Amino acid sequence: MESADAVIVGGGIVGSAVAYYLSAEAAFAGRRIVLVERDPSFAAASTSRSAGGLRQQFSTPENIALSQVTLSLFRRLKTVFGAEADVSFREQGYLIMASPGGRGQLEENVALQQSMGADILLLEPDEIARRFPWLAVDGVAAAGYGRTGEGWFDPPGLAALFRAAARAQGVSVVRGEVTGIDAGTRIEAVRLAGGERIACGALVDAAGPWAGQVAALAGVALPVEPRKRYVYVIDCREATEAMHAAPLTVDPSGVWLRPEGRFFLCGKSPAEEAEPPAADLEAVDHAFFEEEVWPRLAARVPAFESVKVVRAWAGFYDTNTLDHNAVIGAHSRLANLYFAAGFSGHGAQQAAGAGRAVAELIAHGTFRTIDLTRLGYARIAAGRPLAERNVI
């Protein structure tokens, strides 16, 4: 029977980050690490279908700190991964607008972000209109604007850097689907669809939208499930140069947009009661664009009254249904079972910090750089939400 000191389930950006940081830990030197991925093409992976946002505009200190880890990595990318490393980071900022009813929460968020060193401004409507004249500010009470340290990047590119570096550090990448977990008082082994059994000293559930299903194999309840989201690519002949230099802009309604080359990406999370079936990523609901996205988009950006959808795609959020925050840490009973899942749309931008944190737990038994105790499994077991109030 094959064995490993650590088995990581899920080879997307989060699992690859765990593999990279754990294999770099001096305290874990010489140990065998196996990264298991069922589809090495990553065709349906959330990493491959992400819009790639990086922001510090969160309401939870841990989320801000996690995104700051990624920003710091981007500042040192070529030093860490080599001269050819590139993740196409576009540092054009985020502009998150609030209605009068949401202004108080926005002010609290911005104050927290600023206290943690984020370069975020609180803009009044007249200042929003002055900086971004292509926006209509009707119904907007204020906005948080990230002047630096926010934007978007290429998640598959960053995941590939993590995986390549992890391989170079001795990590074994295995193609297979975990279909069984042997557990007693601790995790003993994982079983793959092909019949292989891998005994493990530690098991990391980084299976993205399917993390809840993987946890269930060990008899563990993890409230993480796939939720389908649509990204629409639109062309607008009336778009100005300033619009193509725009930040990722979030309307109070939840509609978001950002430039992408000569086009724009846009989307919106549906209401809880209107969640589409979490199946068939090739099926895109264009009626959702016509009924929910475009009317709000055109009202906020008058130039978008005339647009053409040139393509669209769907992807899964790995949604933590308890509180839309990641679960990072060890299980309360099965002490060698670790979670890095449930990011609820923030996984690409938080993978580096989460991967480093889980590596610290496995190698040292404690968080060393960022205290993520509040994001641990204990709150799941207790049914005690840690709410993030700035989910897009």
C-alpha positions as CSV (number, residue, x, y, z in Angstrom):
1,M,0.0,0.0,0.0
2,E,1.2,3.5,-0.9
3,S,1.7,6.0,1.9
4,A,2.4,9.7,2.3
5,D,3.0,12.1,5.2
6,A,0.4,14.4,3.7
7,V,-2.3,13.9,1.1
8,I,-4.0,17.0,-0.4
9,V,-7.3,16.5,-2.2
10,G,-7.8,19.0,-5.0
11,G,-5.2,20.3,-7.4
12,G,-6.7,23.7,-8.1
13,I,-5.2,26.9,-6.8
14,V,-5.8,26.3,-3.1
15,G,-4.6,22.7,-3.0
16,S,-1.5,23.7,-5.1
17,A,-0.8,26.5,-2.7
18,V,-0.9,24.1,0.3
19,A,1.4,21.7,-1.6
20,Y,3.8,24.5,-2.4
21,Y,4.0,26.0,1.1
22,L,4.1,22.7,2.9
23,S,6.9,21.3,0.7
24,A,8.9,24.5,1.5
25,E,8.6,24.0,5.2
26,A,11.9,23.1,6.7
27,A,10.1,21.3,9.6
28,F,8.5,19.1,7.0
29,A,11.6,18.4,4.9
30,G,12.0,14.9,3.7
31,R,8.4,14.0,4.1
32,R,6.3,12.7,1.2
33,I,3.4,15.0,0.0
34,V,0.9,13.8,-2.5
35,L,-1.5,16.1,-4.4
36,V,-4.5,14.3,-5.8
37,E,-6.4,15.9,-8.7
38,R,-9.2,14.1,-10.6
39,D,-9.0,16.2,-13.8
40,P,-5.5,17.5,-14.7
41,S,-7.1,19.6,-17.5
42,F,-8.9,21.6,-14.8
43,A,-11.7,22.2,-17.4
44,A,-14.4,22.5,-14.8
45,A,-12.3,23.8,-12.0
46,S,-13.3,27.0,-10.2
47,T,-9.7,28.2,-10.7
48,S,-10.0,28.0,-14.5
49,R,-13.4,29.8,-14.5
50,S,-12.7,32.5,-12.0
51,A,-12.8,36.2,-12.9
52,G,-9.6,36.6,-10.9
53,G,-10.4,39.5,-8.6
54,L,-8.0,40.6,-5.9
55,R,-9.3,43.0,-3.3
56,Q,-8.7,44.1,0.3
57,Q,-12.3,45.5,0.6
58,F,-13.7,43.0,3.1
59,S,-15.5,43.4,6.4
60,T,-13.5,40.6,8.1
61,P,-9.9,41.2,9.2
62,E,-8.8,37.7,8.3
63,N,-10.1,38.1,4.7
64,I,-8.2,41.4,4.4
65,A,-5.0,39.8,5.7
66,L,-5.4,36.8,3.4
67,S,-5.7,39.0,0.3
68,Q,-2.6,41.0,1.5
69,V,-0.6,37.8,1.4
70,T,-1.4,37.4,-2.3
71,L,-0.6,41.1,-3.0
72,S,2.8,40.7,-1.2
73,L,3.5,37.6,-3.3
74,F,2.7,39.5,-6.5
75,R,5.1,42.2,-5.5
76,R,7.8,39.5,-5.2
77,L,6.6,37.1,-7.9
78,K,9.8,37.0,-10.0
79,T,12.0,36.7,-7.0
80,V,9.9,33.8,-5.7
81,F,9.1,31.9,-8.9
82,G,11.8,33.1,-11.4
83,A,12.3,35.8,-14.0
84,E,9.6,34.4,-16.4
85,A,6.9,34.3,-13.8
86,D,3.8,36.4,-14.6
87,V,0.2,36.3,-13.5
88,S,-1.0,39.3,-15.5
89,F,-1.9,41.4,-12.5
90,R,-3.9,44.5,-13.5
91,E,-3.7,46.9,-10.6
92,Q,-6.7,49.0,-11.6
93,G,-8.5,48.9,-8.2
94,Y,-12.0,48.1,-7.0
95,L,-14.8,50.6,-6.7
96,I,-17.5,49.2,-4.4
97,M,-20.6,51.5,-4.2
98,A,-23.2,51.7,-1.4
99,S,-26.8,52.8,-1.3
100,P,-27.9,55.2,1.5
101,G,-28.9,52.1,3.5
102,G,-25.5,50.5,3.1
103,R,-23.4,53.6,3.8
104,G,-22.9,52.9,7.4
105,Q,-21.5,49.4,6.8
106,L,-19.3,50.7,4.0
107,E,-17.8,53.3,6.3
108,E,-17.1,50.6,8.9
109,N,-15.5,48.4,6.3
110,V,-13.3,51.2,4.9
111,A,-12.1,52.2,8.4
112,L,-11.1,48.6,9.1
113,Q,-9.4,48.3,5.8
114,Q,-7.4,51.5,6.3
115,S,-6.5,50.4,9.8
116,M,-4.9,47.3,8.3
117,G,-2.8,49.4,5.8
118,A,-5.0,49.0,2.7
119,D,-5.0,52.0,0.3
120,I,-8.7,52.5,0.3
121,L,-10.5,55.8,0.0
122,L,-14.1,56.6,1.0
123,L,-15.5,58.6,-1.9
124,E,-18.6,60.8,-1.8
125,P,-20.9,60.9,-4.9
126,D,-19.4,64.1,-6.3
127,E,-15.9,62.6,-6.1
128,I,-17.1,59.4,-7.7
129,A,-18.6,61.4,-10.6
130,R,-15.4,63.5,-11.0
131,R,-13.0,60.5,-11.0
132,F,-15.3,58.2,-13.1
133,P,-17.5,60.5,-15.3
134,W,-18.8,57.4,-17.3
135,L,-20.7,56.4,-14.1
136,A,-24.2,57.6,-13.1
137,V,-24.3,58.1,-9.4
138,D,-28.0,58.1,-8.8
139,G,-28.9,56.3,-5.6
140,V,-25.2,56.0,-4.6
141,A,-24.3,57.4,-1.1
142,A,-20.6,56.6,-1.1
143,A,-18.0,54.2,-2.5
144,G,-14.9,52.4,-1.3
145,Y,-12.1,52.9,-3.9
146,G,-8.8,50.9,-3.8
147,R,-6.2,53.2,-5.3
148,T,-3.5,50.5,-5.2
149,G,-3.3,46.9,-4.1
150,E,-6.5,45.8,-5.9
151,G,-7.3,44.6,-9.4
152,W,-7.4,41.2,-11.1
153,F,-5.0,38.5,-12.3
154,D,-4.8,35.1,-14.0
155,P,-5.7,32.4,-11.4
156,P,-4.7,29.4,-13.6
157,G,-1.3,31.1,-14.1
158,L,-0.8,31.4,-10.4
159,A,-2.0,27.9,-9.7
160,A,0.5,26.6,-12.3
161,L,3.3,28.4,-10.6
162,F,2.4,26.9,-7.3
163,R,2.2,23.4,-8.8
164,A,5.4,23.6,-10.7
165,A,7.3,24.9,-7.7
166,A,5.7,22.2,-5.5
167,R,6.8,19.5,-8.0
168,A,10.3,20.9,-8.0
169,Q,10.3,20.7,-4.2
170,G,9.4,17.0,-4.4
171,V,5.6,16.9,-4.3
172,S,4.0,14.0,-6.2
173,V,1.0,14.9,-8.3
174,V,-1.4,12.0,-8.7
175,R,-4.4,11.8,-11.1
176,G,-7.4,10.2,-9.4
177,E,-10.7,10.8,-7.7
178,V,-11.0,10.2,-3.9
179,T,-14.0,7.9,-3.5
180,G,-13.4,6.7,0.1
181,I,-11.7,7.8,3.3
182,D,-10.7,5.3,6.0
183,A,-11.1,6.9,9.4
184,G,-11.3,5.9,13.1
185,T,-10.1,8.3,15.7
186,R,-8.0,9.9,12.9
187,I,-7.7,9.7,9.1
188,E,-6.0,6.5,8.2
189,A,-6.0,6.5,4.4
190,V,-7.8,7.7,1.2
191,R,-9.1,5.4,-1.5
192,L,-9.1,6.4,-5.2
193,A,-11.6,5.4,-7.9
194,G,-8.9,3.3,-9.6
195,G,-8.5,1.1,-6.5
196,E,-5.4,2.7,-5.1
197,R,-5.2,3.2,-1.3
198,I,-2.9,5.9,0.1
199,A,-2.2,5.9,3.9
200,C,-1.7,9.4,5.1
201,G,-0.3,11.2,8.1
202,A,-2.4,14.2,7.3
203,L,-5.3,14.8,4.9
204,V,-6.1,18.3,3.5
205,D,-9.6,18.8,2.0
206,A,-9.0,21.5,-0.7
207,A,-11.6,20.1,-3.1
208,G,-13.2,23.4,-3.8
209,P,-17.0,23.1,-4.6
210,W,-16.8,19.4,-3.8
211,A,-15.1,19.8,-0.4
212,G,-18.3,19.0,1.4
213,Q,-18.6,15.7,-0.5
214,V,-15.0,14.8,0.3
215,A,-15.6,15.6,4.0
216,A,-18.7,13.4,4.0
217,L,-16.5,10.4,3.0
218,A,-14.9,10.7,6.4
219,G,-18.3,11.1,8.1
220,V,-17.7,14.8,8.6
221,A,-20.3,17.5,8.0
222,L,-18.9,20.5,6.0
223,P,-21.5,23.0,4.7
224,V,-19.7,23.6,1.4
225,E,-21.5,23.1,-1.9
226,P,-21.1,24.2,-5.5
227,R,-23.1,27.3,-6.6
228,K,-23.3,28.3,-10.2
229,R,-22.2,31.8,-11.3
230,Y,-22.3,33.3,-14.8
231,V,-19.7,35.6,-16.3
232,Y,-20.8,37.6,-19.4
233,V,-18.4,39.1,-21.9
234,I,-19.8,42.2,-23.6
235,D,-18.7,44.6,-26.3
236,C,-19.7,48.2,-26.2
237,R,-18.9,50.5,-29.2
238,E,-19.5,53.6,-27.1
239,A,-16.9,52.6,-24.4
240,T,-14.4,55.3,-23.8
241,E,-10.7,54.9,-23.1
242,A,-11.4,55.8,-19.4
243,M,-13.9,52.9,-19.2
244,H,-11.2,50.5,-20.4
245,A,-8.9,51.9,-17.6
246,A,-11.7,51.4,-15.0
247,P,-11.5,49.6,-11.7
248,L,-13.6,46.5,-11.1
249,T,-16.8,48.3,-10.3
250,V,-19.6,46.9,-8.0
251,D,-23.1,48.5,-8.1
252,P,-25.1,48.6,-4.9
253,S,-27.4,46.0,-6.5
254,G,-24.5,43.5,-6.7
255,V,-23.9,43.8,-10.4
256,W,-20.2,44.0,-11.2
257,L,-18.1,44.9,-14.2
258,R,-14.5,45.2,-15.2
259,P,-12.6,45.8,-18.5
260,E,-10.9,42.9,-20.3
261,G,-9.0,43.9,-23.4
262,R,-11.4,45.5,-25.8
263,F,-14.4,43.9,-24.0
264,F,-15.9,44.0,-20.5
265,L,-16.7,41.2,-18.0
266,C,-19.8,41.4,-15.9
267,G,-22.1,39.4,-13.7
268,K,-24.2,39.2,-10.6
269,S,-24.9,36.6,-7.9
270,P,-28.5,35.5,-7.9
271,A,-30.9,35.9,-5.0
272,E,-30.7,33.0,-2.5
273,E,-34.1,31.7,-3.5
274,A,-33.2,31.9,-7.2
275,E,-30.0,29.8,-7.2
276,P,-29.7,27.9,-10.5
277,P,-29.0,24.1,-10.4
278,A,-25.4,23.4,-9.7
279,A,-24.9,21.3,-12.9
280,D,-23.8,21.5,-16.5
281,L,-21.3,24.4,-16.7
282,E,-21.8,24.5,-20.4
283,A,-25.4,25.8,-19.9
284,V,-25.4,29.6,-19.5
285,D,-28.6,31.4,-18.6
286,H,-28.7,34.4,-21.1
287,A,-32.1,35.4,-19.7
288,F,-30.4,36.2,-16.4
289,F,-28.3,38.7,-18.2
290,E,-31.2,40.3,-20.0
291,E,-33.4,40.4,-16.9
292,E,-31.0,40.9,-13.9
293,V,-27.7,42.1,-15.1
294,W,-28.1,44.4,-18.1
295,P,-30.9,46.7,-16.8
296,R,-28.8,47.5,-13.7
297,L,-25.6,47.8,-15.8
298,A,-27.1,50.2,-18.2
299,A,-28.6,52.3,-15.5
300,R,-25.2,52.7,-13.8
301,V,-23.1,53.0,-17.0
302,P,-25.2,54.9,-19.7
303,A,-22.8,53.8,-22.4
304,F,-23.9,50.2,-21.8
305,E,-27.4,50.9,-23.0
306,S,-26.2,49.4,-26.2
307,V,-24.0,46.3,-25.7
308,K,-23.5,42.9,-27.3
309,V,-22.8,39.7,-25.4
310,V,-20.0,38.1,-27.4
311,R,-19.5,35.1,-25.1
312,A,-20.2,33.8,-21.6
313,W,-19.3,31.1,-19.3
314,A,-20.3,29.5,-16.0
315,G,-18.3,28.4,-13.0
316,F,-18.8,27.2,-9.4
317,Y,-18.3,29.1,-6.2
318,D,-17.3,26.7,-3.4
319,T,-19.9,28.2,-1.1
320,N,-19.9,27.9,2.6
321,T,-23.6,28.0,3.3
322,L,-23.1,28.9,7.0
323,D,-21.4,32.3,6.5
324,H,-19.7,32.6,3.1
325,N,-16.3,32.6,4.7
326,A,-13.5,30.0,4.2
327,V,-13.0,27.1,6.5
328,I,-9.2,26.9,7.3
329,G,-7.9,24.7,9.9
330,A,-8.1,21.3,11.6
331,H,-11.2,19.2,12.4
332,S,-12.1,19.3,16.0
333,R,-12.2,15.5,16.4
334,L,-10.1,14.1,13.5
335,A,-7.0,16.1,14.3
336,N,-5.1,15.1,11.2
337,L,-7.9,16.3,8.9
338,Y,-7.4,19.8,7.7
339,F,-9.7,22.1,5.6
340,A,-8.9,24.8,3.1
341,A,-12.3,25.2,1.5
342,G,-15.6,27.2,1.4
343,F,-14.0,30.4,0.1
344,S,-17.3,31.4,-1.5
345,G,-15.8,33.1,-4.5
346,H,-12.6,34.3,-2.8
347,G,-10.5,31.2,-3.3
348,A,-8.2,32.5,-6.0
349,Q,-7.2,35.6,-4.2
350,Q,-6.9,33.9,-0.8
351,A,-5.1,30.7,-1.8
352,A,-1.6,31.9,-1.0
353,G,-2.5,32.9,2.6
354,A,-4.7,29.8,3.1
355,G,-2.0,27.5,1.7
356,R,0.7,29.0,4.0
357,A,-1.6,28.8,7.0
358,V,-2.5,25.1,6.5
359,A,1.2,24.3,5.9
360,E,2.0,26.0,9.2
361,L,-0.6,24.0,11.1
362,I,0.6,20.7,9.7
363,A,4.3,21.4,10.2
364,H,4.2,23.3,13.5
365,G,0.7,22.7,15.0
366,T,-0.2,26.4,15.1
367,F,-0.7,29.4,12.9
368,R,2.6,31.4,12.7
369,T,2.0,34.4,10.4
370,I,-1.8,35.1,10.4
371,D,-4.1,33.9,13.2
372,L,-7.0,32.3,11.4
373,T,-8.5,30.6,14.4
374,R,-11.8,32.3,13.8
375,L,-12.0,30.7,10.4
376,G,-11.5,27.2,11.8
377,Y,-13.9,24.3,11.9
378,A,-15.0,25.0,15.5
379,R,-17.5,27.6,14.3
380,I,-18.9,25.1,11.8
381,A,-19.4,22.5,14.6
382,A,-21.1,25.1,16.8
383,G,-23.2,26.6,14.0
384,R,-21.7,30.0,14.8
385,P,-21.4,32.1,11.7
386,L,-18.6,34.6,11.2
387,A,-20.3,36.8,8.6
388,E,-18.5,38.5,5.7
389,R,-20.6,41.5,4.8
390,N,-18.9,42.2,1.5
391,V,-19.6,39.2,-0.7
392,I,-19.9,39.9,-4.5
